[in-house]
Every structure is written in structure tokens, then in C-alpha cells.
Amino acid sequence: MKFIDEATVNIYAGDGGNGIASFRREKYEPMGGPNGGDGGKGGSILFESDENINTLVDFRFVKNYRAKRGENGRSSECYGAKGEDLILKVPVGTVISERQTGEIVADFKEHGKKALVAKGGKGGLGNVHFKSSINRAPRQFTQGDPGEEFEIYLELKVLADVGLLGMPNAGKSSLIRIISAAKPKVADYPFTTLQPNLGVVKIDIQRSFVVADIPGLIEGAADGHGLGHQFLRHLSRTKLLLHILDIAPYDESIDPVLEAKAIIKELEKYSKDIANKERWLVLNKIDLINDIDKVEKIIIKKLNWVGKVFCISAINGKGCKELTFEIMKHVEFEKKNKL
């Protein structure tokens, strides 16, 4: 199934039912009083997060959602039935905002959370409420209030502890395959990864973290070029970014340092918050380099890199175990400080 991570829909909460004007009509009760009941409340629209759903694809096919209207009031002071609420399921990680204002109305970070997004209208009053000592036969009643209506924007942000970023063919998919049980497609041509892949990396029985393989970026991604711009948003929730750099490109004219600078530029252009996240440099394909220490020093110097640096081979796993242990320590440290 195609990964769908955004959608725009219209939601309409149910209108409240109308109150009615009614009078008692009973034998031997010629002066029967008012007994018009109230209208029922309109159904509301709620969203609920569900970990069994992975995309927003259903919202691409159905654009309008309506909750039930409340029933009108009845005689004998009977209330109209309440309109049934409409509960819409979304993946964990979904952010809902109002389209016109951009205001965030719900952010689902856990399974089973519910949020009221559009309230149903209040039911109208029956004429029984207007009875008084000077108005014993009121004919007044009120209409039900309309339900809330919104055009909303749904955006799915992948919930992962670690985000992998880099140019196409940097080896992100190969890395996620070797350190987790995820099996993303791997090939020798650019843009193999067309959608984010999540992998759970288990250090031991009770220690694990989630890593997201984000489609490769290209220059101009923040402006909408290539594939990666569609998925930059998924990096916003991560605690750590791994900048995967191919130090043995298939084309000798490709400069890994220039590619790294292009990625950094795109991150800064897209979001300062993402660009300022903790980021480690991971030099991949060391199995193809004779003097890795020399290459490492050259790259660090040209990039003026001051953060952590790891040298790995995502094909044979060299250095990957050490990398995952360091990631686990960092993730645990971040979670502990957040508490």
C-alpha cells in the first residue's frame, strides 16, 4: 500500500434537534398545559489514534465526514434522541490542524487517545421551558444550534527515536536492514526508498529504540524537489539524527563532502529546529576504503565537524554494533532528562 502521510478533509458535526411546541390533549383535561420536549444534541466528531493503522490513505478517498443530527423534541416532554458521535481512526503520530488558521487541534503521540475536534450542536428548547404564571400556553420554542464545521489538515509524522538522513544510495536502507528486523528494498540505483521505513533495534530484552529510514534528499528538497521534501517532517519528532555519508561513491566525480554540505543546507532551509537537533556523522562503506583513518580526518576537517563520528559498513555490519549501543545510551539519556 502506498504511504500516505497527509490529507485535507471537511468535517461536519451534527446539528441539534429542534424543540417543539406541544400541549397536553387528554380527556377531562381541557386546560392541559405545554409539554413540548427539547431537541437532542447533535453528534460530535472525534478522532482516535490506532497503532494498527499506518497511513492516512482512507482520508484521500473520502473528503467529507458528517455526524448524525439530533432528533427533534416530542410531546409529553420527551427529549429528541442525541445524534450518534462519529469516531474516526488515525495512525499514531497524526497531527490535526485547522486548515484556515493552521492551529493545531490534536496531536496523537500514543495509541488509544481520543480528541474532540468538532462539537455537535445543542438541542433546541421545547415550549415547556417558556411556561410562566402569565404565559400558561406558550407557543415559543427554539431551533437546535448548528454543529461545528471545519476544513482540517491531517499530517502523519513518523514516531521514531532516530532518523537516518542522507543522499540517495548513502546506505540508509542497508543500515536499517542490518541493525533491525525491517526489510526495506535495497538496490544499486537512486531513490530505492520511496516511503519511510521503521525498524525496531533491540539491544536486549528490555532495551530498544525505533529508527526511521527517510527517503534520500537532494539539493532543493526543502523547496519541493525530489522525494525527500515530502518526508522532512518526519525528522521533527526524532531525538537523534544520523547523517549517513557514502565515502566510496560509485561515481568518482561525486564528492562526499559536498553532498554532506548540501544535506546540512537543506535541513537549515527547511527547519532550524531540525537542523539544531543532535546529529552524528556516520561514514559508510569503509569496507571499500584502504586508509579509513586518513579519509575520516580529511572529511572531518573539510566539514569542520565537531560532533560524534562513526565508521561503519552497512553491508557486512562492521562498526554497526558499536553504533547501536551508543544510540541506545543517547536515547535513554534523552528520555530520562525529559521525565
HUQUI-V570326 format. One record per pair of residues at least 4 apart in sequence whose C-alpha atoms are under 6 Angstrom apart, sorted by the first residue. I is the first residue (numbers start at 0). GAP is how many residues later the second one is. If there is no record, write none. Layout:
# HUQUI-V570326
i:I gap:GAP
i:I gap:GAP
This chain:
# HUQUI-V570326
i:2 gap:52
i:3 gap:51
i:3 gap:52
i:3 gap:53
i:4 gap:51
i:4 gap:150
i:4 gap:151
i:5 gap:148
i:5 gap:149
i:6 gap:146
i:6 gap:147
i:7 gap:144
i:7 gap:145
i:8 gap:54
i:8 gap:55
i:8 gap:142
i:8 gap:143
i:9 gap:54
i:9 gap:140
i:9 gap:141
i:10 gap:53
i:10 gap:54
i:10 gap:138
i:10 gap:139
i:11 gap:54
i:11 gap:137
i:12 gap:30
i:12 gap:31
i:12 gap:32
i:12 gap:53
i:12 gap:54
i:12 gap:105
i:12 gap:106
i:12 gap:107
i:12 gap:134
i:12 gap:135
i:13 gap:28
i:13 gap:29
i:13 gap:53
i:13 gap:54
i:13 gap:55
i:13 gap:106
i:13 gap:133
i:14 gap:27
i:14 gap:54
i:14 gap:106
i:14 gap:130
i:14 gap:131
i:14 gap:132
i:15 gap:24
i:15 gap:25
i:15 gap:26
i:15 gap:54
i:15 gap:105
i:15 gap:106
i:15 gap:107
i:15 gap:128
i:15 gap:129
i:16 gap:22
i:16 gap:23
i:16 gap:53
i:16 gap:54
i:16 gap:55
i:16 gap:106
i:16 gap:127
i:17 gap:21
i:17 gap:54
i:17 gap:106
i:17 gap:125
i:17 gap:126
i:18 gap:18
i:18 gap:19
i:18 gap:20
i:18 gap:53
i:18 gap:54
i:18 gap:105
i:18 gap:106
i:18 gap:107
i:18 gap:122
i:18 gap:123
i:19 gap:16
i:19 gap:53
i:19 gap:106
i:19 gap:121
i:20 gap:15
i:20 gap:105
i:20 gap:106
i:20 gap:118
i:20 gap:120
i:21 gap:12
i:21 gap:13
i:21 gap:14
i:21 gap:53
i:22 gap:10
i:22 gap:11
i:22 gap:12
i:23 gap:8
i:23 gap:9
i:33 gap:94
i:34 gap:40
i:34 gap:41
i:34 gap:42
i:34 gap:93
i:35 gap:38
i:35 gap:39
i:35 gap:41
i:35 gap:90
i:35 gap:91
i:35 gap:92
i:36 gap:36
i:36 gap:37
i:36 gap:38
i:36 gap:40
i:36 gap:41
i:36 gap:42
i:36 gap:89
i:37 gap:35
i:37 gap:41
i:37 gap:86
i:37 gap:87
i:37 gap:88
i:38 gap:32
i:38 gap:33
i:38 gap:34
i:38 gap:40
i:38 gap:41
i:38 gap:84
i:38 gap:85
i:39 gap:30
i:39 gap:31
i:39 gap:40
i:39 gap:41
i:39 gap:42
i:39 gap:83
i:40 gap:29
i:40 gap:41
i:40 gap:80
i:40 gap:81
i:40 gap:82
i:41 gap:27
i:41 gap:28
i:41 gap:41
i:41 gap:78
i:41 gap:79
i:42 gap:24
i:42 gap:25
i:42 gap:40
i:42 gap:41
i:42 gap:42
i:42 gap:77
i:43 gap:41
i:43 gap:74
i:43 gap:75
i:43 gap:76
i:44 gap:40
i:44 gap:41
i:44 gap:42
i:44 gap:72
i:44 gap:73
i:45 gap:41
i:45 gap:69
i:45 gap:70
i:45 gap:71
i:46 gap:40
i:46 gap:41
i:46 gap:42
i:46 gap:67
i:46 gap:68
i:47 gap:41
i:47 gap:65
i:47 gap:66
i:48 gap:40
i:48 gap:41
i:48 gap:42
i:48 gap:43
i:48 gap:62
i:48 gap:63
i:48 gap:64
i:49 gap:40
i:49 gap:41
i:49 gap:42
i:49 gap:61
i:49 gap:62
i:50 gap:40
i:50 gap:41
i:50 gap:60
i:52 gap:38
i:53 gap:37
i:66 gap:18
i:66 gap:19
i:67 gap:15
i:67 gap:16
i:68 gap:14
i:69 gap:12
i:69 gap:13
i:70 gap:9
i:70 gap:10
i:71 gap:8
i:72 gap:6
i:72 gap:7
i:73 gap:4
i:91 gap:16
i:91 gap:17
i:91 gap:18
i:91 gap:19
i:92 gap:15
i:92 gap:16
i:92 gap:63
i:92 gap:64
i:92 gap:65
i:92 gap:66
i:93 gap:14
i:93 gap:61
i:93 gap:62
i:94 gap:11
i:94 gap:12
i:94 gap:59
i:94 gap:60
i:95 gap:8
i:95 gap:9
i:95 gap:10
i:95 gap:57
i:95 gap:58
i:96 gap:5
i:96 gap:6
i:96 gap:7
i:96 gap:8
i:96 gap:55
i:96 gap:56
i:97 gap:4
i:97 gap:5
i:97 gap:54
i:98 gap:52
i:98 gap:53
i:98 gap:54
i:117 gap:30
i:118 gap:29
i:119 gap:27
i:120 gap:24
i:120 gap:25
i:120 gap:26
i:121 gap:22
i:121 gap:23
i:122 gap:21
i:123 gap:18
i:123 gap:19
i:123 gap:20
i:124 gap:16
i:124 gap:17
i:125 gap:15
i:126 gap:13
i:126 gap:14
i:129 gap:8
i:130 gap:4
i:130 gap:5
i:130 gap:7
i:131 gap:4
i:156 gap:77
i:157 gap:76
i:159 gap:50
i:159 gap:51
i:159 gap:52
i:159 gap:78
i:160 gap:49
i:160 gap:50
i:160 gap:77
i:160 gap:78
i:161 gap:49
i:161 gap:76
i:161 gap:77
i:161 gap:78
i:161 gap:79
i:162 gap:48
i:162 gap:49
i:162 gap:72
i:162 gap:78
i:163 gap:49
i:163 gap:50
i:163 gap:77
i:163 gap:78
i:164 gap:78
i:165 gap:4
i:165 gap:50
i:165 gap:77
i:165 gap:78
i:166 gap:49
i:166 gap:50
i:167 gap:22
i:167 gap:23
i:167 gap:48
i:168 gap:21
i:169 gap:75
i:169 gap:76
i:172 gap:11
i:173 gap:140
i:174 gap:139
i:175 gap:4
i:176 gap:5
i:176 gap:6
i:179 gap:19
i:179 gap:20
i:179 gap:21
i:181 gap:17
i:192 gap:22
i:193 gap:21
i:195 gap:17
i:195 gap:18
i:196 gap:15
i:196 gap:16
i:197 gap:13
i:197 gap:14
i:198 gap:11
i:198 gap:12
i:199 gap:9
i:199 gap:10
i:200 gap:7
i:200 gap:8
i:201 gap:6
i:202 gap:4
i:202 gap:5
i:214 gap:13
i:215 gap:12
i:216 gap:11
i:219 gap:5
i:220 gap:4
i:220 gap:5
i:220 gap:7
i:220 gap:8
i:221 gap:7
i:221 gap:44
i:221 gap:48
i:223 gap:5
i:235 gap:38
i:239 gap:38
i:239 gap:39
i:240 gap:38
i:241 gap:37
i:241 gap:38
i:242 gap:37
i:242 gap:38
i:242 gap:39
i:243 gap:38
i:244 gap:38
i:244 gap:39
i:245 gap:38
i:246 gap:9
i:266 gap:8
i:267 gap:4
i:267 gap:7
i:279 gap:28
i:279 gap:29
i:280 gap:28
i:281 gap:27
i:281 gap:28
i:281 gap:29
i:282 gap:28
i:283 gap:28
i:283 gap:29
i:284 gap:28
i:285 gap:26
i:285 gap:27
i:291 gap:4
i:299 gap:4
i:299 gap:5
i:311 gap:6
i:311 gap:7
i:311 gap:8
i:312 gap:4
i:312 gap:5
